[in-house]
């Protein structure tokens, strides 16, 4: 059979025209698909796009996407400026730095004749160009009023006060007059309104809310909550609805109360929404097989489409977890009571029966809506200790009848997982341990037992069953999708691996198994952490979508979140779809929701990222508070990031992350080798590469911004010229050596002393 001839490579003008005429910014993948560009021609396309960008034909925006100059990104913050004669809101970009008049943005209303937002509000919107200087926008989520408020720490300065913002990216300080301080005292955490800027000196602000002293450890989470716009107050109608909720009766539900389901969670868990059970499959046609059960709190019974609880849950998108508190998606009357599978109490549930063979491969499954009664609430540590021969009063009676079957079934699921080839990254997770006074008592790496993996595998299988069932019912499913890695990121990874003598074929279509092969080659070696981090960074971001792209990391063709409807809105939608398709009663997915699935998926993907950022921010601030009294001490760690302005280092002892500014490095001129994630000194040859072990001194712990600054004591490798310079004395000698070399070059920065100003 003759091979189909490949289409000729498009001209530069054809590519530029396609980008200019696209209603939304496009990436290399979209351009390649439009012109059927494959194989090695993708590198030629990359070169053409760079040329178009460099000569100003196109602009590059977020996620490496390009558009005609002056175009807005596909997703942007919009400020509503008016409501037009048709009752629809009209806005402009919240940030517009281009010359000329900003484009108008027509925002679609929530319902015909009813605007989704009002004048003065800001929204995150998905944009589509519909004409010259005109866009249509679909609101993803509301952001509140104008961006004229700032969270910061109040202090005295001269005859007034000054506000230091808590956001480390917000470097502007604000003057606060005495009459605008609102009773704030030095060290208080305050929310302030930015006033009109003066012609000279600091901008001014006025305190509008006192949030407590920064000396109070509870202020750490408050900063993360306010900075990330996490909703904290439930509407009165939602609280009233939750308080009026009652336990369910058996009715038409399946009675599961005789099955010894147990919950296994972290010791610090605040809600229990999943329970598990396993027993040998009695079917003689399935020797060595297992019957498994996963039961999940029936949140859909209490939270119905369009009611007050549903609206507030949709707005939040998910619960947000901090070391000292949780901001729940649902009021505590549900999340900690009626929807929490507490032991020895009747609870409404959605449950899935699953049958697997001796190798953990699923044979069949079915869903029921039931009434269950948890036999015990166990922690991961309890369950693991019991199976290891150290049971306690709670776990002891369950070892033979409940725990041993669970762990045996897990071994079968684990065998199936290995055969499937899921991505196996080895990334440590920090745990902040608080004392009774709320202050950090310790920071350690979280333990990881087989009991953790058991629950993960049971939940993954239940999630697969949910996605398969909804798909078979031909209903919309809110998939959890994880796309294949971007070829550009893989090319960057390939270059780094080549530098450490690991081969990854150019243009190779990678699978999780192939990534695992690379990770095995570096396991236990000096490059292990670096390669794990780089493989992680090469991956696409997982999102929620009604379009099934599969889950690359788990090596699954279809996947959805079913197992945590207390804390994730996505799971509630999956429950509602199952209820509708299987005709399981009230609380089913509504027609209106089905029409809005794309919009809802985008919204909850945003709220998930918002929550993850807030949780990381809080952890960083707790770590900084813990490290504050250790300024001047030395620590060992590993470089986990390399930029033009310095090195990011993760400490071994606490997992704390901090920055070594490039200006503090031993005196030299450093080139940033982006492809190989390293800084290279031109004159002395000192090379600092991602993954290198280093010894540092803690120079600064800023509790206001949550940032740590380090100074390098030793580490890196020494190339020609200059001889070995990896000891502390050698580093100090370099730092005292005076004026750095006058070398200049793209991507380079001077270390040691700050670069002299020119043109003065």
N, C-alpha and C positions, 0 to 999 in steps of 0.2 A: 504494500500500500504506500503510495507516494506521500511524503511528508508535506504537510501544509506549509506553504511559504510564509515566513514571518513578515508582518507588516513593516514597511519602511519606518525608520525612526523619524518622529515629527520634527518639523523645523522649529527654530527658536520662537518665531512669531506665532506659530500654531499653539505652542505651549502657553505663551504669554496671553494670547486671545482667550484660551480656555479659562485661564486663571481670572482674567479681567471680567469675563461674562458669568462666572460662577456666582450664584446668589449668596454663597457662604464661603469662608476660607477653606482651602483645600490643602492636603498634604501630598507627599510624594506618592503615597499609596493610591490616592484618588486619581492623580494625573496618570500614573502607570496603568491603572485599570481603564481609563478613558481611551488611551492610545494603544492598549494591548502591549505594553512594554514589559518584557520579561528578561530573566537571566542577567547576563553581564551588562545589557543596555540600561539596567537600573542605575548603575554607577555613572553612566553618561548623563542620565536624567538628573541625578544629584548635582553634577557639575553645571548643567544648564540652569538649574534652579538657583544655584549660588551666584552665577553670572547675572541672572535677572535681578536678584536681590542687590548685588553690589552696584549695578548701574541705575538703581532706583525704579526699574520697571515694575517690581512688585515689592510689597512689604512683608516681612516675616512677623508672625504673631505667636500666640501661645501654642504649645505642642507642635512646634516646627511647621505650622501651617502658613500658607502664603495667600495674599490677595492683592488686588490693585491698590496702589498707594492711597492712603487716607481711609482705607476700609476699616470697619469695626470688626473686632473678633467675633467668633461665632457665639460666644457666651460673654456677657459684659454686665457691669452694674449700670443701671439706668435710673436717672432722677426724673420723676413725673413733674411736668411743668404746667399741664393744663388738662381739662376734660373737654373734648371737642363737642360740636353740636349734635353728634350722634350718641353722646354719652360715653365715648370711649377715651381712655387715658392716652395722652401723648407725652413723650419724654425726650430727653437728650442724654448723651453719654455723661456719666458722672465725672469722668476724666476726659478732657479734650484738649490736647496740646497742639493740634494742627492749626495752621493759619486759616482764617475764614470762618464762616458760620458752621456750627456743629450740625450733623444730620438729624432729621426728625425721626422718631421711632414711634410707630403706632403699636400700642400694646393691646393684645387680645383680651377681652373681658372674661371673667369667670363664667358669667351667664349673660345671655342676650339682654341688653338694656341696663346691665348692672356692672359698673366698673370694678375691676379686681383691686384697684388701688386708688388712692386719692392724691391730690396735688401736694407736693412736698415730700412724698415718700420715695424711698429708694428700693429697687428690686433687682434681683439677679435674673436676667432674661436670656433666652436663646434667640439670636437674631438671624434675619434673612433679608438680604438686600432686594428691594422690589423696584427701585428706580434711582435716578440721580439724587444723591443726598437723602434718600428715603429708605427706611427699614421697617419690617414688621417684627414684632417681638412677642414671644410667649413667655409668660412669667414662670420661672422655676421656683423662686421663693421670695418672700418679702424680707427686706433688710431693715425696715423701720424708717425713721426720719433721716434728715440730711446728715452727712458725715461731719458734724461739727462738735462731736463730743469726744473726750479723751479720758482714759483711765490712768491714774498716776498716783504718786506719793507726794504729799504736801510737806513743805519744809519752809523755815523762815529764811528771809534774805533781805537785809537792810531794814527798811521801814514797812515791808510787806512780806509776801510769801512767794514761793516758786513751786511749780509743779513739774516733777520728773515723770514722763510717761513710762508705763510698765512695758510697753512694746519696744523691744530692742531695735526695731526698724524705724521707730519714730524718734528721731534724734532731736527734735525741736523741744526746748523747755518753754514754759509759760509763766508769766508774771501774774500773781494774784494779789490784788489790793486787799487791804484789811477788811473793808466792808463787803468784799466778795468771797471771803474765806468760809462763810457759813458755819463758823464755830470749829473749823478743822484745827487740829493740833499737829505739831511736827511729828512725822512718821505715820500719819493717818493715810489710809487708802481712800481716795475720793474719786468720784465721777465729776468731771468738770465740763462746762460749755465753753467753747472757744469763742472769744469776742473778736471784734474787728482789729486787725493788726495795726500797730503804730508805724509811723514812718521810720523810726529808729528804735533799736533795742529789742527786747523780748516781746513776742506776741502775748496777748492778755487772755485770761480765762476766768471763769466764775464757777465756784463749787456749787453743784446742784444736788449732790447726794454723798453722805458720809457712809463708808462701808466698813469702818473699824480700823484698828491699828495694824500696821504691817508686822508688829511684834506678835500678833495673834496668828498661830499657825494655820487657822482656818482661812486666813486671807489668801493663802497660796492658791487654793482651788477657786476662790472668788475671782481672782485675777484672770484665770483661764476661762471661767464662765463668761465674764463680762467682755473680755477681749474677743472671744469667738462668737458673741451674740447667741449664747445658748439660752433658750427660753426656760425660765425657772418657775413661773407662776401659772397654775392651771386656771382657766376660766371658771367662774362660780358655777356655771351650768354643768361643766364636766365634773367638778368635785361633787356637786349634788347628785348627779347621776351615779357616780361611783359609790357614794355613801348609801344610796337606796338599793344597790344591787343585793341580791339574795342568793344563797346556795341553790344549786339545781336539784331537782328530784330525778329519780331514775327514768320515769316515763318510758319513752320509746328507745332510750339509750341502751347500749350493750352493758350488761353488768360485769365489770372487770375487777370487782373488789376482792374476789377470791384469788387473784393472781398476785404473787409477792413482788410487785414492782418496787424498785428502790431508786432514790435519787443519789447521785454521786457528784458533788460539786466542790469548789474551793472552800477552805475554811472561812474565808471572808465573804462568801456569797450572800447576797441579800434577798434573792428570790430563787425559787426552784421551779423551773418550768418544763423539765424533762425527766422521765423515769424510764428505767430499762429492765428487761427480763430476758432470760434465755433458758432453753431446755433442749435436750437431745430430741431430734425429730423422730417420732415413733413410726413413721412411714418406712416399711422395709425396702422400698424402692430408693430410699435416700440414706444408705448406710454411712454413719459418721457425720450426717448432716445435722442442722440445727434449726429450731424454730425460735425466732427472735421477736421481741416486742419493744417498740418505743412509744411511750405515751406522752403527749404534750398538752399543756394547759389549754383549755378551750376558751381562748380570749374572744373569739368571734361570737360566742354566746352573749357576752356582755358589751362588746363594742360593735355597734351596727353601722353600716355605711351611712355617712352623712349626719350622724348624731354628734352631740357635743364632745363626747369622748373621742370619736373618730377624727373630728377636725383637729383637736389638740394633739392627738397621736400622729396624725399626718404632718402637722407643722414641725413637731420635734423629730420625727423620722426614726428615732432610736433613743435608747437610754445612753447616758454618758457616765463613765465610771472614773472616779478619782480615788486616791488612797484614803481619803477621809469622808467621802460621801458619794452618793449617786444622784444624778439628775434623771429621774425615771421618765419613760415614755408615757406611762400610765400612773394615775394617782395610787398612793399606797394602799388604799382600800381594796384595790384589785391586785397590784403588783406584789404586795407583801401578804395578801390575805386570800381572797377568793380565787385568784389565778395562780397562787403559789402552792405547789404540790407538797404540802406539809404532811409529815407522817401521821398516820392513823386518823386522817380526816377525809371525808368524802369530797372528791373534786371532779368537776366536769373536765373531760379530756377528748382530744382527737388522738386516736391510736392507729398504728400500722403494724400488722402481723407480717413477718417476713420469713421466708424459708430459704436457707442456703445449703449448698452441698458441703462435703468435707473439706473442700479447698476454698470455701468462702464465696463461691459464685452464686448469685441470687437466682433462685428458681421461679419464685412467684411471690406475690404480696397482695394484701388487701387492707383498705382503710375502714375504720368504724368510728362512730361517735359514741363515747361511753361515759361511765362513771367509775372512777378508780379510787383506791385507798392505798397510799404509799406505805410499804412495810417498814421503811427506815429512811432516815436522812443521814447519808454517809459523806465524809470528806474523802478526797483523793488519798490523803495520807492514811486514813482509817482503812479504806478498802485495800490499799497496797500492803499495809502492815498485816492485815488479816490473811491475805493470800500468801504472805511470806512467813506465816506461822506465828504472828503476834497479834491475835485477835483481842478485842476488848469486850466489855459487857454488851455493847450494841451490835458489833459485827460478829461476835462469836457464834450466836445461834444461826447466822445466815451463811456461814462459810460453806457448808456442804450443799445446802439446798439452793442457794442463790448465787454466791460469789464464784464458786468453782465453775459452774456452768457458764457464767458470764465471761470469765477469763479464758475458758476453753473455746468458746464461740469467737472471742476476740482473736485468738491465734489463727483461726480459720480466715477471718476477715483480713487479718494482717497478711496472710499468704496471698490472698486475692489482690490486695493492694500492691504488694511487691511484684506480682506477675503483671499487673496493669502498668506499673512504672510511674508512680506519682513523683513529682519533684520533691527531693529530700534536702532542703536547706538546713544547715546547722547554725541557727541564730539564737543567741541567748536573750532572755527577757528579764529586765530588771524588776525587782519587787521592792517597793518602799514599805518598810515596817514602822508603824507609828507606836509611840508609847502612850501611856494613859493621859499624858498632858497634851496629846495631839502633835507633839514634835517628833521628828524623825529619830527613831532609835537605831535603825540599821538599814542598809541598802544591800541587797544580795540578789543573786541570780535565782530565778524561780526553779524549784525542783521539777523534774519531769519524769513521771512514773508510767508504768504500763497502764495504770488506772486512768491516767489522762488520755492515753492513746485509745483505750477501750471505748470511752465515751465518744471520742472523735469519730472512730470508725462506725459505731452504731448510728451516730447522727448523720454521717455522710451517706450511709446506705438509706436511711429514712428520707433524706433530702432527694436522693436519686429516685426513689419510689414516687415521691410527690410530683416531681417533674414529669416522669413517665406517665403517671395517671392523668394529670391535667392535659398533657399533650394528646393522649389517646381520646380524651373527651372533647377535643377540638375547642378548648376554651383558652383565653389568654392566660399565659403563665408569666409570672415575674421571675425570670431566670436570674441566677447568679452567674454572670459570664466572665470569663478570663480569657482574653484573646491571645493569639500567638505573639511572640516577641516581635518588635519592630525590626526589620532588616538592618536599619542604620545602627541601632543599639547593638545588634549582634556583631556587626562589623567592628565596632569599637571594642567589644569583648574579645573578638578574635585577635585583634592587634595586641592587646595586653597579654593574652595567653601565649601568643607566639613569642613574646619577650621573655617568658619564663619556660620556654621550650615545651609548651603544650599545644597540640595541633587541633584546630577546628577549621574544617574545609571552608574556603571562601564561597559564600552564597548558599551554604548548606542549610536545608530546612531542618531545624532542630526539634527534637522531641524531649519530653522530660527524662526519658531513659538516657539519652545522650548527655544531657546536663549532669545527670547523676554519675555518669562515667567520668566526667571531668572532675566532679567534686571528690570522687573516690581517689583520684590520682594525687590530690593535694592534701588528703586527710592526714592529720598528724604532722604536717610539714609547716615550714615558715610562711607559706603562701595560703594556708587554709582559710583564714578569716578574710583576706583580701578577695579571694576568688568567690567565696560565699556571698560577700557583699556585692561584687560585680555581677554575679549571676542574678541576684535579687534585683539589682537596678536595671538589668536588661529586660525584665519582665514587664508586660502590660499591667495596667491597674485594673483590678476586678471591679465591676460595676453591676448595677441592676438594670435589666432591660427585658422587654417582651420579645426581643429578637434573639434567638438562640445561637450563640457563637461557640457553645461548648465551654468547658473549663479546662484550660491547658494544664495548669499546675496539678490538678487532680487526675488528669488524663481521663476525663469523662465527657461523653457526647452531650449529655444534658444534666443540668443541676439546678436546684432551686433551694432557697432557705425555707424550711418548714418548722424547725425545731425550737425557735425562740420568739414566739409572738408577743411575749410580755415586753421584750426590749427591742424588737425590730419590726417596723411596719411592713416590710417586705413579706415576712412570715405570715402576718395577719392576712395579707392579700392571697397568699397561697392557700391558707385554711379556707378562706371564703370561696375560692375557685373549686376546691374539693367538695365543699358543702353543696355548692350549686350543681356541679356535675354529677355527684353521687346521690343527690336528692336526700341530704341528711338533715333537713329542717331549716330553721331560721338562721339569719346571719350570713346569707349567701352573697356572693359577689354581685353587685348591681350592674345594670346596663350602663349607667353613667360612668362607673369606674372603668368598665371595659373600654369605653371610648377614650379615656384619659390615661391609659396605661403607659404610653411613651412619656408623657409629662410627669407622671408619678415616679417612673423609674429614674428620670433625670433628677427630680427633686430629692429622692431618698439617697441617691448616690452622692449628692452634694452634702446632705446632712450627715452622712456617714463620714465623709472626709472632714467635715467640720468637727465632729466628735473626736475623730482620731487625732486631729491637730490639737484640740483642747486637752486631751488626755496626755499627749506627749509633752505639751507645754507645762502642764502641772507637774509631771514627773521631773522635768528638767529643773523646775523651780524648787521642788522639795529637795532634790539632790544638791542644788546650789546652797540652800539653807543649811544642809547637813555639812557641806564642805567649808562654810564661811569661816569657822574658827580654826581651819587648817591651812590658811594662807601662809605661804613660805615653805610648806612641807614638800617633799619630793615623792613622786609616784612613778610607777611603771605602767606603760600602756602600749597602744598600737595605733598607728595612723589609719584612720578610716575614711578620710576624704582629703583631696588635694585641690586647691583652687589658686587663682592668681594672687589672692590676698593672704594666703596662709594655709596652715595644715589643721585639720580637725583630728583630734586624738580621743580615743576611748580608753579610760583607765581600767586596769584589770580588777582592782579591788572593789570598785563601786559600780562600774559600767557608766560612770559620768562622762559626758562629752564636753569638750572645750576646744578653744581655738588657740593656736600658736600664730600670732600675727607675723607676716613675713618680715616686717621691720625689725623684729626681735631675733631673727635668725643670725647665725654667725656671719660677719661682714663679707659680703660678696654680692654679685648680681645674679639673680636666679631666673632661669627660664622655666616657664610652666609647660611641661610636656603633657598636653591634655590626653593624647592617645594612650600614653603609658602611665597616667595618673602619678606624676612625680614632679618635683622641683629639682633642677640641676644647677649647681653653682658653676658659673663660667670659669672663674679664675682658679678656684681651689678644688673644684670637682666634687664637692659634697652633694650627694644625691639622696633625696628623701622621697620614698615611694610608698604609695598606699599599701598597707599591710606590714610595713617595717615596725619593729619594736623600738620604742624610745623610752628614755627617762626624762621626766619633766618636773618643773617646779610650779606649784600653783601660785600665780602672781596676783589674781584678783577673782573674787566671787561676788558678783553684783546681784544682791537679792532683789533689787527693784526690777531688773530686766530678766533675771534668771540665767545670766551668762557667766561662763568661766573662761578666764584667760590663763594660758600656760606660757612658760618659757622653756625652751629646749635645753636639756643638760647633756644628753648624749643620745646617739642613735644614728640611723642612716648608714650609707656606705660611701666610701671614699674612692673616687676615680682619679685618673691623672688630670691635671698636675696637682702637686701639693703634698703628697704623702698622706699617711693615715691621720685622720682627725676625728676619731670617734670617741675619745675619752673626755671626761668633764673638763680637765685642765686644758686640753686642746681647744675645746669649744670656747672656753673663757678667753683663751689667748686670741682666738679669731675675733671674738666680740670686742676685744680691746685694741684690735690692730689698726684702728683709725678709719680713714676715709675709704669707702668701698671703691672697687674699680669702676671706671666710667663707661663700661660697656652698655650698649642699648640694643634693644631688639624686641620684636613682637612677642608679647606674652611674658616678658621678663619684668622682674621687680627687684629693687635693691633690698638687701637685708642689712642688719646692724643698725646704722643710723638712717634717718629719713633722707630721701633723695633731696638734693638741693633744689631750690626753686630757680626756674630759668626765666629770662626775659625781664628781669628786674633791674 
